[in-house]
Amino acid sequence: RRSTIVTSQLPLDRWYEIIANPTLADAILDRLVHNAYRIDLTGESMRKQRSPRASETAQA
C-alpha cells in the first residue's frame, strides 16, 4: 500500500546490457514496470540551466 519511486538515467532497453542475466533482467523489469507510471524526461538538464558556469559558457 505504499509507493516506490525508481529513477535511472539508463533507458529500460539498456538494462539488459547492464544486467548480464536476461532472465534476471526480465524479472526485475517486469516487477518495476508492471502497473507503473513511467515519466520519460527530455530536454536540457536543469542543473545546466541553474549553474553559474553554464551561464558563463553561454555568454562566451
The 8 nearest C-alpha neighbors of each residue, nearest first, counted from 0:
[[1, 2, 3, 34, 4, 35, 31, 30],
 [2, 0, 3, 4, 35, 5, 34, 31],
 [1, 3, 4, 0, 5, 35, 36, 34],
 [2, 4, 5, 1, 31, 35, 6, 0],
 [3, 5, 6, 2, 31, 35, 36, 37],
 [6, 4, 3, 7, 31, 37, 2, 32],
 [7, 5, 4, 8, 9, 38, 37, 3],
 [8, 6, 9, 5, 10, 11, 39, 14],
 [7, 9, 10, 6, 11, 40, 39, 13],
 [8, 10, 7, 11, 13, 14, 12, 6],
 [11, 9, 12, 13, 8, 14, 7, 39],
 [12, 10, 14, 13, 9, 28, 15, 7],
 [11, 13, 10, 14, 15, 16, 9, 28],
 [14, 12, 15, 16, 11, 10, 9, 17],
 [15, 13, 17, 11, 16, 12, 18, 24],
 [14, 16, 18, 13, 17, 24, 21, 19],
 [17, 15, 14, 13, 18, 19, 12, 21],
 [16, 18, 14, 15, 19, 13, 24, 20],
 [19, 17, 15, 20, 16, 24, 14, 21],
 [18, 20, 17, 16, 21, 15, 24, 23],
 [19, 21, 23, 22, 18, 24, 15, 25],
 [22, 20, 24, 23, 25, 15, 19, 18],
 [23, 21, 25, 24, 20, 26, 27, 19],
 [22, 24, 26, 20, 25, 21, 27, 18],
 [25, 23, 21, 27, 22, 26, 18, 15],
 [26, 24, 22, 28, 23, 27, 29, 21],
 [27, 25, 23, 29, 24, 28, 22, 30],
 [26, 28, 24, 30, 29, 25, 23, 31],
 [29, 27, 31, 25, 30, 26, 32, 24],
 [30, 28, 26, 32, 27, 31, 33, 25],
 [31, 29, 27, 28, 33, 32, 26, 25],
 [30, 32, 28, 29, 33, 27, 35, 34],
 [31, 33, 35, 29, 28, 30, 34, 36],
 [32, 34, 35, 30, 29, 31, 28, 36],
 [35, 33, 32, 36, 31, 30, 29, 37],
 [36, 34, 32, 33, 37, 31, 30, 3],
 [35, 37, 38, 34, 32, 33, 4, 31],
 [38, 36, 35, 39, 32, 34, 40, 5],
 [37, 39, 40, 36, 6, 35, 41, 5],
 [40, 38, 37, 41, 10, 36, 8, 7],
 [41, 39, 38, 42, 43, 37, 44, 8],
 [42, 40, 39, 43, 44, 38, 45, 8],
 [43, 41, 44, 40, 45, 39, 47, 48],
 [42, 44, 45, 41, 47, 48, 46, 40],
 [43, 45, 46, 47, 42, 48, 41, 49],
 [44, 46, 48, 47, 49, 43, 50, 42],
 [47, 45, 49, 44, 48, 50, 43, 53],
 [46, 48, 50, 44, 45, 53, 49, 43],
 [47, 49, 45, 46, 50, 53, 44, 54],
 [50, 48, 46, 47, 45, 51, 53, 54],
 [49, 51, 53, 47, 52, 48, 46, 54],
 [52, 50, 54, 53, 55, 49, 48, 47],
 [53, 51, 55, 50, 54, 56, 47, 57],
 [52, 54, 56, 50, 51, 55, 47, 57],
 [53, 55, 57, 51, 56, 52, 58, 50],
 [56, 54, 52, 58, 53, 57, 51, 59],
 [55, 57, 53, 59, 54, 58, 52, 51],
 [56, 58, 54, 55, 59, 53, 52, 48],
 [57, 59, 55, 56, 54, 53, 52, 51],
 [58, 56, 57, 55, 54, 53, 52, 51]]
